[in-house]
Amino acid sequence: GGSSDPFGGSSDPFGASSDPFAAPAAAAPAVKKMAPPLTPQQVAQHKAWLVSAINASGGPLYDDGDLQVATKLELRGSQCRLTLMYVNQSPGTLTDFNVSIQDEQGLMRFELAPLASTELAGLARTTQVLMLECVKPVGGSPQITFSFNDTLKGQRTSTLDLPLAITSFNEPVERLQGADFTARWATLVAAGQEAQEVLKPSYPVVPAQVQQVLTSTLKFARISGIADASEFVVYGASSLKTGALTPSGEKLNVGCMVKIEMNVQANALRVTLRTVHPAATQAILQTVKNLLM
């Protein structure tokens, strides 16, 4: 009968649908458990902490519910020692703990000390030191990336800005008199030495707060004795300390001058910056925008 036909039916050894010599199907890769993403509230808190840390040379920087990070900055001229303090707030161990620094724009030369261990036990703390020197005026901040595996929640990787900006390396020039400032301001008119922009902040413009940003965050000395200076028109001077070398082998300092005009009714700020070096002018203007907006 037909069913016994060796060349027909489902038992045909040359017509098998599954190839016995084919490579076995690859096992599906084990899916890594991922920790939940940061909440909008956590992201907003990190941004607020960042500005506070730039102001206060340290403070809280990051908190995802498990890992908590704080910083302490000790600045001297163009150099900085930045201490990172890590606390594991959870009872579970953080494994594969890794920290890296990204400085794509090349603000600094730096050395990050290795972590004592890639594990951080439950409720334990550890520190790490980043030694750095400002070598180039740039408008952005270096970033830090933390990655670890939480035994309870899974894998997490977070990247955020370090509390460092080009203005961190400003030294206020307190001794400049109004007449000296005006004379120097008038000389900085070559191509690229001046940059100006009108900013429309998302918060109400309050003169006292703008003056506070000028002196605390941006590290300019407020200069008085200028004809149109007022509560709403403020001038500042600083010396930007860098580790870049002049032809004679000395570290390069860049004199920086700023004028901020406030229009409270229109809720606007006009920022004018002048320095000898166009790269510094642009970098500081970008930083002012980042910190004032």
C-alpha positions as a Markdown table, in Angstrom:
| # | Residue | x | y | z |
|---|---|---|---|---|
| 1 | Gly | 0.0 | 0.0 | 0.0 |
| 2 | Gly | 0.8 | 3.6 | -0.3 |
| 3 | Ser | 1.7 | 4.1 | 3.4 |
| 4 | Ser | 4.6 | 1.6 | 3.1 |
| 5 | Asp | 6.2 | 3.6 | 0.2 |
| 6 | Pro | 9.8 | 4.3 | 1.5 |
| 7 | Phe | 10.0 | 7.4 | -0.7 |
| 8 | Gly | 6.6 | 8.9 | 0.3 |
| 9 | Gly | 5.0 | 9.9 | 3.5 |
| 10 | Ser | 6.4 | 11.6 | 6.6 |
| 11 | Ser | 9.1 | 9.1 | 7.2 |
| 12 | Asp | 11.1 | 10.1 | 4.1 |
| 13 | Pro | 14.7 | 10.4 | 5.4 |
| 14 | Phe | 15.6 | 12.8 | 2.5 |
| 15 | Gly | 12.7 | 15.0 | 3.0 |
| 16 | Ala | 13.0 | 15.8 | 6.7 |
| 17 | Ser | 11.8 | 19.3 | 7.5 |
| 18 | Ser | 14.3 | 19.6 | 10.4 |
| 19 | Asp | 18.0 | 19.4 | 9.4 |
| 20 | Pro | 19.7 | 17.1 | 11.9 |
| 21 | Phe | 23.1 | 18.6 | 10.9 |
| 22 | Ala | 22.1 | 22.2 | 11.4 |
| 23 | Ala | 23.6 | 24.2 | 14.2 |
| 24 | Pro | 21.3 | 24.1 | 17.3 |
| 25 | Ala | 19.3 | 27.3 | 17.8 |
| 26 | Ala | 21.2 | 29.7 | 20.0 |
| 27 | Ala | 19.8 | 29.9 | 23.5 |
| 28 | Ala | 18.1 | 33.3 | 24.1 |
| 29 | Pro | 20.5 | 35.5 | 26.1 |
| 30 | Ala | 19.7 | 36.0 | 29.7 |
| 31 | Val | 17.9 | 39.3 | 30.1 |
| 32 | Lys | 19.6 | 41.6 | 32.5 |
| 33 | Lys | 17.4 | 42.9 | 35.1 |
| 34 | Met | 17.4 | 46.7 | 34.9 |
| 35 | Ala | 16.8 | 49.1 | 37.8 |
| 36 | Pro | 13.9 | 51.5 | 37.2 |
| 37 | Pro | 14.7 | 54.8 | 35.5 |
| 38 | Leu | 15.2 | 57.9 | 37.5 |
| 39 | Thr | 12.0 | 59.8 | 38.2 |
| 40 | Pro | 11.4 | 63.4 | 36.9 |
| 41 | Gln | 11.6 | 64.5 | 40.5 |
| 42 | Gln | 15.1 | 62.9 | 41.0 |
| 43 | Val | 16.3 | 64.4 | 37.7 |
| 44 | Ala | 15.1 | 67.9 | 38.8 |
| 45 | Gln | 16.7 | 67.4 | 42.2 |
| 46 | His | 20.0 | 66.5 | 40.6 |
| 47 | Lys | 19.9 | 69.7 | 38.5 |
| 48 | Ala | 19.3 | 71.8 | 41.6 |
| 49 | Trp | 22.0 | 70.1 | 43.5 |
| 50 | Leu | 24.5 | 70.7 | 40.6 |
| 51 | Val | 24.1 | 74.5 | 40.7 |
| 52 | Ser | 24.3 | 74.4 | 44.5 |
| 53 | Ala | 27.5 | 72.4 | 44.4 |
| 54 | Ile | 29.0 | 74.8 | 41.9 |
| 55 | Asn | 28.1 | 77.6 | 44.3 |
| 56 | Ala | 29.3 | 76.0 | 47.5 |
| 57 | Ser | 32.3 | 74.0 | 46.1 |
| 58 | Gly | 30.5 | 70.7 | 46.9 |
| 59 | Gly | 27.5 | 69.1 | 48.4 |
| 60 | Pro | 25.0 | 66.4 | 47.3 |
| 61 | Leu | 25.1 | 65.5 | 43.6 |
| 62 | Tyr | 23.2 | 62.3 | 43.1 |
| 63 | Asp | 20.7 | 60.0 | 44.8 |
| 64 | Asp | 18.8 | 57.2 | 43.0 |
| 65 | Gly | 17.4 | 55.7 | 46.3 |
| 66 | Asp | 20.4 | 53.2 | 46.5 |
| 67 | Leu | 23.6 | 55.1 | 45.6 |
| 68 | Gln | 24.1 | 58.5 | 47.1 |
| 69 | Val | 27.0 | 60.7 | 45.8 |
| 70 | Ala | 28.3 | 63.9 | 47.3 |
| 71 | Thr | 31.3 | 66.0 | 46.3 |
| 72 | Lys | 33.9 | 68.3 | 47.8 |
| 73 | Leu | 35.9 | 70.7 | 45.7 |
| 74 | Glu | 39.2 | 72.3 | 46.7 |
| 75 | Leu | 40.3 | 74.8 | 44.1 |
| 76 | Arg | 43.7 | 76.5 | 44.0 |
| 77 | Gly | 44.2 | 78.6 | 40.8 |
| 78 | Ser | 43.9 | 76.3 | 37.8 |
| 79 | Gln | 44.0 | 73.1 | 39.9 |
| 80 | Cys | 41.3 | 71.3 | 41.7 |
| 81 | Arg | 41.0 | 68.3 | 44.0 |
| 82 | Leu | 37.5 | 66.9 | 43.7 |
| 83 | Thr | 36.6 | 64.3 | 46.3 |
| 84 | Leu | 33.6 | 62.0 | 45.5 |
| 85 | Met | 31.8 | 60.4 | 48.5 |
| 86 | Tyr | 29.6 | 57.3 | 47.7 |
| 87 | Val | 27.1 | 55.8 | 50.1 |
| 88 | Asn | 25.1 | 52.7 | 49.5 |
| 89 | Gln | 21.8 | 53.3 | 51.2 |
| 90 | Ser | 20.3 | 49.9 | 50.5 |
| 91 | Pro | 20.8 | 46.7 | 52.5 |
| 92 | Gly | 21.9 | 44.9 | 49.3 |
| 93 | Thr | 25.5 | 44.9 | 48.0 |
| 94 | Leu | 26.2 | 47.0 | 44.9 |
| 95 | Thr | 28.4 | 44.9 | 42.6 |
| 96 | Asp | 30.3 | 45.7 | 39.3 |
| 97 | Phe | 30.6 | 49.3 | 40.7 |
| 98 | Asn | 32.4 | 51.4 | 38.1 |
| 99 | Val | 33.0 | 55.2 | 37.8 |
| 100 | Ser | 34.3 | 56.9 | 34.7 |
| 101 | Ile | 34.9 | 60.6 | 33.7 |
| 102 | Gln | 34.0 | 62.0 | 30.2 |
| 103 | Asp | 35.5 | 65.3 | 29.2 |
| 104 | Glu | 34.7 | 65.5 | 25.5 |
| 105 | Gln | 35.4 | 69.2 | 25.1 |
| 106 | Gly | 38.8 | 69.0 | 26.9 |
| 107 | Leu | 38.3 | 71.4 | 29.8 |
| 108 | Met | 40.9 | 69.6 | 31.9 |
| 109 | Arg | 43.7 | 67.2 | 32.3 |
| 110 | Phe | 42.8 | 64.8 | 35.1 |
| 111 | Glu | 43.6 | 61.6 | 37.0 |
| 112 | Leu | 40.8 | 59.6 | 38.7 |
| 113 | Ala | 42.1 | 57.4 | 41.5 |
| 114 | Pro | 40.9 | 53.8 | 41.2 |
| 115 | Leu | 38.1 | 52.6 | 43.5 |
| 116 | Ala | 39.2 | 50.5 | 46.5 |
| 117 | Ser | 36.7 | 47.8 | 45.4 |
| 118 | Thr | 34.1 | 47.1 | 42.7 |
| 119 | Glu | 31.7 | 46.1 | 45.5 |
| 120 | Leu | 30.0 | 48.4 | 47.9 |
| 121 | Ala | 28.4 | 46.5 | 50.7 |
| 122 | Gly | 24.9 | 47.4 | 52.0 |
| 123 | Leu | 25.0 | 50.6 | 54.0 |
| 124 | Ala | 28.7 | 51.1 | 53.4 |
| 125 | Arg | 30.5 | 54.2 | 52.1 |
| 126 | Thr | 33.7 | 54.9 | 50.2 |
| 127 | Thr | 35.5 | 57.8 | 48.6 |
| 128 | Gln | 37.4 | 58.5 | 45.4 |
| 129 | Val | 39.6 | 61.4 | 44.4 |
| 130 | Leu | 39.7 | 63.2 | 41.1 |
| 131 | Met | 42.8 | 65.5 | 40.6 |
| 132 | Leu | 42.4 | 67.9 | 37.7 |
| 133 | Glu | 43.7 | 71.1 | 36.1 |
| 134 | Cys | 41.8 | 73.5 | 33.8 |
| 135 | Val | 43.7 | 73.6 | 30.4 |
| 136 | Lys | 41.2 | 75.1 | 28.0 |
| 137 | Pro | 38.1 | 77.4 | 28.1 |
| 138 | Val | 35.1 | 75.4 | 27.0 |
| 139 | Gly | 31.4 | 76.0 | 27.5 |
| 140 | Gly | 30.3 | 72.6 | 28.8 |
| 141 | Ser | 31.0 | 70.6 | 31.9 |
| 142 | Pro | 32.8 | 67.3 | 32.2 |
| 143 | Gln | 30.5 | 64.4 | 33.0 |
| 144 | Ile | 30.7 | 61.4 | 35.4 |
| 145 | Thr | 29.1 | 58.0 | 34.8 |
| 146 | Phe | 28.3 | 55.6 | 37.6 |
| 147 | Ser | 27.3 | 52.0 | 36.8 |
| 148 | Phe | 26.6 | 49.1 | 39.2 |
| 149 | Asn | 24.4 | 46.1 | 39.7 |
| 150 | Asp | 22.1 | 46.2 | 42.7 |
| 151 | Thr | 21.4 | 42.7 | 44.0 |
| 152 | Leu | 17.7 | 43.6 | 44.6 |
| 153 | Lys | 16.8 | 46.0 | 41.7 |
| 154 | Gly | 19.2 | 45.2 | 38.9 |
| 155 | Gln | 21.7 | 47.0 | 36.6 |
| 156 | Arg | 21.9 | 50.9 | 36.7 |
| 157 | Thr | 24.0 | 53.3 | 34.7 |
| 158 | Ser | 23.6 | 57.1 | 35.3 |
| 159 | Thr | 25.6 | 60.0 | 33.7 |
| 160 | Leu | 25.5 | 63.6 | 35.0 |
| 161 | Asp | 27.5 | 66.8 | 34.9 |
| 162 | Leu | 30.3 | 67.3 | 37.4 |
| 163 | Pro | 29.9 | 70.5 | 39.5 |
| 164 | Leu | 32.7 | 72.1 | 37.4 |
| 165 | Ala | 32.5 | 74.8 | 34.8 |
| 166 | Ile | 35.1 | 77.1 | 33.3 |
| 167 | Thr | 34.0 | 79.8 | 35.8 |
| 168 | Ser | 35.0 | 77.5 | 38.6 |
| 169 | Phe | 38.6 | 78.6 | 37.8 |
| 170 | Asn | 37.8 | 82.3 | 38.0 |
| 171 | Glu | 39.4 | 84.4 | 40.6 |
| 172 | Pro | 37.5 | 87.6 | 41.4 |
| 173 | Val | 39.6 | 90.8 | 40.6 |
| 174 | Glu | 38.5 | 92.9 | 43.6 |
| 175 | Arg | 41.1 | 95.7 | 43.2 |
| 176 | Leu | 39.9 | 97.0 | 39.8 |
| 177 | Gln | 38.6 | 100.6 | 40.1 |
| 178 | Gly | 35.7 | 101.8 | 37.9 |
| 179 | Ala | 37.9 | 104.0 | 35.8 |
| 180 | Asp | 40.4 | 101.2 | 35.2 |
| 181 | Phe | 37.6 | 98.8 | 34.3 |
| 182 | Thr | 36.1 | 101.3 | 31.8 |
| 183 | Ala | 39.5 | 101.9 | 30.1 |
| 184 | Arg | 40.2 | 98.1 | 29.8 |
| 185 | Trp | 36.6 | 97.4 | 28.6 |
| 186 | Ala | 37.1 | 99.9 | 25.8 |
| 187 | Thr | 40.2 | 98.1 | 24.5 |
| 188 | Leu | 38.6 | 94.7 | 24.1 |
| 189 | Val | 36.9 | 95.3 | 20.8 |
| 190 | Ala | 38.9 | 93.0 | 18.4 |
| 191 | Ala | 37.0 | 90.3 | 16.5 |
| 192 | Gly | 35.6 | 87.7 | 18.9 |
| 193 | Gln | 36.7 | 89.5 | 22.1 |
| 194 | Glu | 33.1 | 90.5 | 22.8 |
| 195 | Ala | 30.0 | 88.3 | 22.9 |
| 196 | Gln | 26.5 | 89.4 | 23.8 |
| 197 | Glu | 23.2 | 87.7 | 24.2 |
| 198 | Val | 19.8 | 88.5 | 25.6 |
| 199 | Leu | 18.5 | 85.7 | 27.9 |
| 200 | Lys | 14.9 | 85.1 | 28.9 |
| 201 | Pro | 15.0 | 83.1 | 32.1 |
| 202 | Ser | 12.2 | 80.8 | 33.0 |
| 203 | Tyr | 12.1 | 82.3 | 36.5 |
| 204 | Pro | 11.4 | 85.9 | 37.6 |
| 205 | Val | 14.5 | 88.2 | 37.2 |
| 206 | Val | 15.4 | 89.5 | 40.7 |
| 207 | Pro | 18.4 | 91.8 | 40.9 |
| 208 | Ala | 19.7 | 90.5 | 44.2 |
| 209 | Gln | 19.7 | 86.9 | 42.9 |
| 210 | Val | 21.5 | 87.9 | 39.6 |
| 211 | Gln | 24.1 | 89.7 | 41.6 |
| 212 | Gln | 24.5 | 86.6 | 43.8 |
| 213 | Val | 25.0 | 84.4 | 40.7 |
| 214 | Leu | 27.6 | 86.9 | 39.4 |
| 215 | Thr | 29.7 | 86.7 | 42.6 |
| 216 | Ser | 29.1 | 83.2 | 44.0 |
| 217 | Thr | 28.5 | 81.1 | 41.0 |
| 218 | Leu | 30.5 | 82.8 | 38.3 |
| 219 | Lys | 33.1 | 84.2 | 40.6 |
| 220 | Phe | 33.3 | 87.7 | 39.3 |
| 221 | Ala | 34.1 | 90.6 | 41.6 |
| 222 | Arg | 31.4 | 93.2 | 41.3 |
| 223 | Ile | 32.9 | 96.5 | 40.1 |
| 224 | Ser | 31.4 | 99.8 | 41.3 |
| 225 | Gly | 32.2 | 103.4 | 40.3 |
| 226 | Ile | 31.0 | 103.0 | 36.6 |
| 227 | Ala | 28.7 | 105.7 | 35.3 |
| 228 | Asp | 25.7 | 103.6 | 34.4 |
| 229 | Ala | 26.1 | 101.0 | 37.2 |
| 230 | Ser | 23.0 | 100.5 | 39.2 |
| 231 | Glu | 20.9 | 97.8 | 40.9 |
| 232 | Phe | 19.8 | 96.7 | 37.4 |
| 233 | Val | 23.2 | 97.1 | 35.6 |
| 234 | Val | 26.1 | 95.2 | 37.2 |
| 235 | Tyr | 29.7 | 94.9 | 36.1 |
| 236 | Gly | 32.2 | 92.2 | 37.1 |
| 237 | Ala | 35.8 | 91.3 | 36.6 |
| 238 | Ser | 37.7 | 88.1 | 37.1 |
| 239 | Ser | 41.0 | 86.4 | 36.2 |
| 240 | Leu | 40.5 | 82.9 | 34.6 |
| 241 | Lys | 43.3 | 80.6 | 35.9 |
| 242 | Thr | 44.4 | 78.0 | 33.4 |
| 243 | Gly | 47.2 | 75.4 | 33.2 |
| 244 | Ala | 47.9 | 76.3 | 29.5 |
| 245 | Leu | 51.4 | 77.7 | 29.2 |
| 246 | Thr | 52.4 | 80.9 | 27.6 |
| 247 | Pro | 55.5 | 80.9 | 25.2 |
| 248 | Ser | 57.6 | 81.9 | 28.2 |
| 249 | Gly | 56.4 | 78.8 | 30.1 |
| 250 | Glu | 54.1 | 80.6 | 32.6 |
| 251 | Lys | 50.5 | 79.5 | 33.2 |
| 252 | Leu | 48.0 | 81.6 | 31.2 |
| 253 | Asn | 45.6 | 83.8 | 33.1 |
| 254 | Val | 42.8 | 85.4 | 31.1 |
| 255 | Gly | 41.2 | 88.7 | 32.2 |
| 256 | Cys | 37.4 | 88.5 | 32.0 |
| 257 | Met | 34.9 | 91.4 | 32.1 |
| 258 | Val | 31.1 | 91.1 | 32.2 |
| 259 | Lys | 28.1 | 93.5 | 32.1 |
| 260 | Ile | 24.7 | 92.2 | 33.0 |
| 261 | Glu | 21.7 | 94.5 | 32.3 |
| 262 | Met | 18.3 | 93.5 | 33.8 |
| 263 | Asn | 14.9 | 94.4 | 32.4 |
| 264 | Val | 12.6 | 93.2 | 35.2 |
| 265 | Gln | 9.4 | 94.2 | 33.3 |
| 266 | Ala | 10.3 | 92.2 | 30.2 |
| 267 | Asn | 12.0 | 89.5 | 32.5 |
| 268 | Ala | 15.1 | 89.6 | 30.4 |
| 269 | Leu | 18.9 | 89.8 | 30.9 |
| 270 | Arg | 21.4 | 91.2 | 28.4 |
| 271 | Val | 24.8 | 89.7 | 29.1 |
| 272 | Thr | 27.9 | 91.2 | 27.5 |
| 273 | Leu | 31.3 | 89.5 | 27.9 |
| 274 | Arg | 34.7 | 90.7 | 26.9 |
| 275 | Thr | 38.0 | 88.8 | 27.2 |
| 276 | Val | 41.3 | 88.9 | 25.2 |
| 277 | His | 40.8 | 85.4 | 23.9 |
| 278 | Pro | 37.7 | 84.7 | 21.7 |
| 279 | Ala | 37.6 | 81.0 | 22.9 |
| 280 | Ala | 37.3 | 82.2 | 26.6 |
| 281 | Thr | 34.6 | 84.8 | 25.7 |
| 282 | Gln | 32.4 | 82.2 | 24.1 |
| 283 | Ala | 33.0 | 79.6 | 26.8 |
| 284 | Ile | 32.2 | 81.9 | 29.6 |
| 285 | Leu | 29.1 | 83.2 | 27.8 |
| 286 | Gln | 27.9 | 79.6 | 27.3 |
| 287 | Thr | 28.5 | 78.9 | 31.0 |
| 288 | Val | 26.6 | 82.1 | 32.1 |
| 289 | Lys | 23.7 | 80.9 | 29.9 |
| 290 | Asn | 23.8 | 77.4 | 31.4 |
| 291 | Leu | 23.8 | 78.7 | 35.0 |
| 292 | Leu | 21.5 | 81.7 | 34.6 |
| 293 | Met | 18.7 | 80.0 | 32.5 |
